[in-house]
Amino acid sequence: MNTVQGNLSAGGLRFGIAVSRFNSLVTQRLLEGAVDCLTRHGADSGAITAVYCPGSFEIPQVALQMAKSGRFDAVLCLGCVIRGETPHFDYIAAEAAKGVSQVALQTGVPTAFGVLTTETLEQALERAGAKGGNKGWDAALTAIELVQVARSLAERA
């Protein structure tokens, strides 16, 4: 059996991060976690570019521009949608997820989904560096692995 697995080395890789300003109390923590993960795995801080956008709905638009630019080996998408009293949450969460997925499929650039969808601010904060870990870190680890898997598959072609 042949097995392909990505290593977790970010050295020499370039990362773009699309991050939402909405719910910045949470998204800044996600960003910090992502950058921490990338640098601890060997990425040069100068090879990481954060691009801010208004909210999670706009993340796919920014991510697509970043992926198409050819400047990044992977794009991370960081945002936070907290359920309110209207169905707005459902629309934003679904479109953000669908949009980020389409960026990866349309461009072939590894794209990691780090958009929190929670019921409360407390749940979001728990997932942005408290007892639930940091989902920004997780998205960064995913991005590193996706790039390395893609490279391994290309070498075998």
The 8 nearest C-alpha neighbors of each residue, nearest first, counted from 0:
[[1, 2, 3, 4, 155, 152, 151, 156],
 [2, 0, 3, 4, 155, 152, 151, 156],
 [3, 1, 0, 4, 5, 152, 151, 148],
 [2, 4, 148, 1, 5, 151, 152, 149],
 [5, 3, 148, 6, 2, 147, 151, 144],
 [4, 6, 148, 147, 144, 7, 145, 3],
 [5, 7, 8, 144, 147, 4, 148, 143],
 [6, 8, 144, 143, 9, 5, 40, 140],
 [7, 9, 40, 10, 6, 41, 143, 42],
 [10, 8, 42, 41, 40, 12, 143, 11],
 [11, 9, 41, 42, 12, 8, 43, 40],
 [10, 12, 9, 42, 13, 43, 41, 46],
 [11, 13, 9, 10, 72, 42, 14, 46],
 [14, 12, 46, 71, 72, 47, 11, 73],
 [15, 13, 47, 71, 73, 74, 72, 46],
 [14, 16, 74, 48, 71, 47, 49, 75],
 [15, 17, 49, 75, 74, 76, 50, 18],
 [18, 16, 76, 50, 62, 51, 58, 49],
 [19, 17, 77, 51, 78, 16, 76, 50],
 [18, 20, 54, 78, 52, 21, 53, 55],
 [19, 21, 23, 53, 54, 52, 22, 51],
 [22, 20, 54, 23, 19, 53, 79, 55],
 [23, 21, 24, 25, 79, 20, 26, 19],
 [24, 22, 26, 20, 25, 21, 27, 19],
 [25, 23, 22, 26, 27, 28, 124, 21],
 [24, 26, 23, 28, 27, 22, 124, 127],
 [25, 27, 23, 29, 28, 78, 24, 30],
 [28, 26, 30, 29, 23, 25, 24, 31],
 [27, 29, 31, 26, 30, 25, 127, 32],
 [30, 28, 135, 26, 32, 127, 27, 31],
 [29, 31, 27, 33, 28, 32, 135, 26],
 [30, 32, 28, 34, 29, 33, 35, 27],
 [31, 33, 136, 135, 35, 29, 30, 34],
 [34, 32, 136, 135, 30, 139, 36, 35],
 [33, 35, 37, 31, 36, 32, 38, 30],
 [36, 34, 32, 38, 33, 37, 39, 31],
 [37, 35, 33, 39, 136, 34, 38, 32],
 [36, 38, 34, 40, 42, 39, 35, 33],
 [37, 39, 42, 41, 40, 35, 36, 34],
 [40, 38, 36, 41, 37, 35, 42, 34],
 [41, 39, 37, 38, 9, 8, 42, 36],
 [40, 42, 10, 9, 38, 39, 8, 43],
 [43, 41, 38, 10, 9, 37, 40, 44],
 [42, 44, 46, 45, 38, 41, 10, 47],
 [45, 43, 46, 47, 42, 38, 34, 37],
 [44, 46, 43, 47, 48, 42, 13, 14],
 [45, 47, 13, 43, 44, 14, 48, 42],
 [48, 46, 14, 45, 44, 15, 13, 49],
 [47, 49, 15, 16, 14, 50, 46, 45],
 [50, 48, 16, 15, 17, 51, 47, 18],
 [51, 49, 17, 16, 18, 48, 52, 15],
 [52, 50, 18, 19, 17, 20, 49, 53],
 [51, 53, 19, 54, 20, 18, 57, 58],
 [54, 52, 20, 19, 21, 57, 51, 55],
 [55, 53, 19, 21, 56, 57, 52, 20],
 [54, 56, 58, 78, 57, 19, 95, 79],
 [55, 57, 95, 54, 91, 58, 94, 59],
 [56, 58, 55, 60, 54, 59, 52, 53],
 [57, 59, 55, 61, 60, 56, 62, 17],
 [60, 58, 62, 98, 99, 61, 57, 63],
 [61, 59, 63, 57, 58, 62, 64, 98],
 [62, 60, 64, 58, 63, 59, 65, 17],
 [61, 63, 59, 65, 64, 60, 17, 58],
 [64, 62, 66, 60, 65, 61, 102, 59],
 [63, 65, 61, 67, 62, 66, 68, 60],
 [64, 66, 62, 68, 63, 67, 61, 15],
 [67, 65, 63, 68, 64, 108, 62, 69],
 [66, 68, 64, 65, 69, 63, 106, 70],
 [69, 67, 65, 70, 66, 64, 71, 63],
 [70, 68, 67, 71, 66, 65, 72, 108],
 [69, 71, 68, 72, 13, 65, 66, 67],
 [72, 70, 13, 14, 73, 69, 15, 66],
 [71, 73, 13, 14, 12, 108, 146, 70],
 [74, 72, 109, 14, 71, 110, 108, 142],
 [75, 73, 15, 110, 16, 14, 111, 109],
 [74, 76, 16, 111, 110, 17, 15, 112],
 [75, 77, 17, 112, 113, 16, 111, 18],
 [78, 76, 113, 18, 114, 17, 19, 75],
 [77, 79, 114, 19, 55, 26, 18, 115],
 [78, 80, 115, 114, 116, 22, 81, 26],
 [79, 81, 116, 115, 117, 88, 92, 82],
 [82, 80, 117, 118, 119, 116, 83, 79],
 [83, 81, 118, 88, 117, 80, 119, 84],
 [84, 82, 85, 81, 88, 87, 86, 118],
 [83, 85, 82, 86, 87, 88, 81, 118],
 [84, 86, 87, 83, 88, 82, 89, 90],
 [85, 87, 88, 89, 90, 84, 83, 82],
 [86, 88, 90, 85, 89, 91, 83, 82],
 [89, 87, 82, 91, 86, 90, 92, 80],
 [90, 88, 92, 86, 87, 91, 93, 82],
 [89, 91, 93, 87, 88, 92, 94, 86],
 [90, 92, 94, 88, 93, 56, 89, 95],
 [91, 93, 95, 89, 90, 94, 88, 96],
 [94, 92, 96, 90, 95, 91, 89, 97],
 [93, 95, 97, 91, 96, 92, 98, 90],
 [94, 96, 98, 92, 56, 93, 97, 91],
 [97, 95, 93, 99, 94, 98, 100, 92],
 [96, 98, 94, 100, 95, 99, 93, 101],
 [97, 99, 59, 101, 95, 100, 96, 94],
 [98, 100, 59, 102, 96, 101, 97, 95],
 [99, 101, 97, 98, 103, 102, 96, 104],
 [100, 102, 104, 98, 103, 99, 105, 97],
 [103, 101, 99, 105, 63, 100, 104, 106],
 [104, 102, 107, 110, 101, 100, 108, 106],
 [103, 105, 101, 102, 107, 106, 100, 108],
 [106, 104, 102, 103, 101, 107, 108, 100],
 [107, 105, 108, 103, 104, 102, 66, 67],
 [106, 108, 103, 104, 105, 109, 102, 66],
 [107, 109, 106, 103, 73, 66, 110, 72],
 [110, 108, 73, 103, 145, 146, 107, 142],
 [109, 111, 74, 103, 75, 73, 108, 142],
 [110, 112, 75, 138, 142, 76, 141, 113],
 [113, 111, 76, 114, 138, 75, 110, 99],
 [114, 112, 77, 138, 76, 135, 134, 115],
 [115, 113, 78, 77, 79, 112, 116, 76],
 [114, 116, 79, 80, 78, 117, 113, 123],
 [117, 115, 80, 81, 79, 114, 92, 118],
 [116, 118, 81, 119, 123, 122, 115, 82],
 [117, 119, 82, 81, 122, 116, 120, 83],
 [120, 118, 122, 121, 117, 81, 123, 82],
 [119, 121, 123, 122, 124, 81, 118, 117],
 [120, 122, 124, 119, 123, 125, 118, 117],
 [123, 121, 125, 119, 120, 124, 117, 126],
 [122, 124, 120, 126, 125, 121, 117, 127],
 [123, 125, 127, 121, 126, 122, 25, 120],
 [124, 126, 129, 131, 122, 123, 130, 127],
 [127, 125, 131, 123, 133, 124, 132, 128],
 [128, 126, 133, 124, 29, 125, 28, 134],
 [127, 129, 133, 132, 126, 125, 28, 124],
 [128, 130, 125, 131, 132, 127, 126, 124],
 [129, 131, 125, 132, 128, 126, 133, 127],
 [132, 130, 126, 125, 129, 133, 128, 127],
 [133, 131, 128, 126, 130, 129, 134, 127],
 [132, 134, 128, 127, 126, 135, 136, 32],
 [133, 135, 137, 136, 126, 127, 138, 113],
 [136, 134, 29, 33, 32, 138, 133, 137],
 [135, 137, 33, 32, 139, 134, 36, 133],
 [136, 138, 134, 140, 135, 139, 141, 133],
 [139, 137, 141, 135, 113, 111, 140, 136],
 [140, 138, 142, 33, 136, 141, 137, 37],
 [139, 141, 137, 143, 142, 138, 136, 144],
 [140, 142, 138, 144, 139, 143, 145, 137],
 [143, 141, 139, 145, 140, 144, 111, 73],
 [144, 142, 140, 146, 141, 145, 7, 9],
 [143, 145, 5, 147, 141, 142, 146, 7],
 [146, 144, 148, 142, 147, 143, 109, 141],
 [147, 145, 149, 143, 144, 148, 109, 150],
 [146, 148, 5, 150, 144, 149, 145, 6],
 [147, 149, 5, 151, 145, 150, 146, 4],
 [150, 148, 152, 146, 147, 151, 145, 153],
 [151, 149, 147, 153, 148, 152, 154, 146],
 [150, 152, 148, 154, 153, 149, 147, 155],
 [151, 153, 149, 155, 154, 150, 148, 156],
 [154, 152, 150, 156, 155, 151, 149, 148],
 [153, 155, 151, 152, 156, 150, 149, 148],
 [154, 156, 152, 153, 151, 150, 3, 149],
 [155, 153, 154, 152, 151, 150, 149, 3]]
